Amino acid sequence: MSHVLSICLSFMCFALLCASMQRHRRTLAAWGLQIDHALPTRPAGLTGLVAILVINMILLGPVHGSVAWFGHMTAGAGITVAALWILSKKS
């Protein structure tokens, strides 16, 4: 269960990081998702990724937690890229 939660949180964090980039903001805005420029999306995304690392290390131990974190980040980033690709093709 912790793996599914970590992957979902990684997706959310990478979505926040994408929302901080101007070219991805245009893709998200085409679908009606207005991103306020004053929102601290980049620090929130990075803080979330570090929080996932800490949670994984507490739950799985330092070695297995860090290895699982890389896998969760890879899955979250892949889901985010796929979602952005689908959004850009439909707009």
Secondary structure, DSSP 8 states (H G I E B T S, - for coil): -HHHHHHHHHHHHHHHHHHTSHHHHHHHHHTT----TTS-HHHHHHHHHHHHHHHHHHHH-HHHHHHHHHHHHHHHHHHHHHHHHHHHHH-
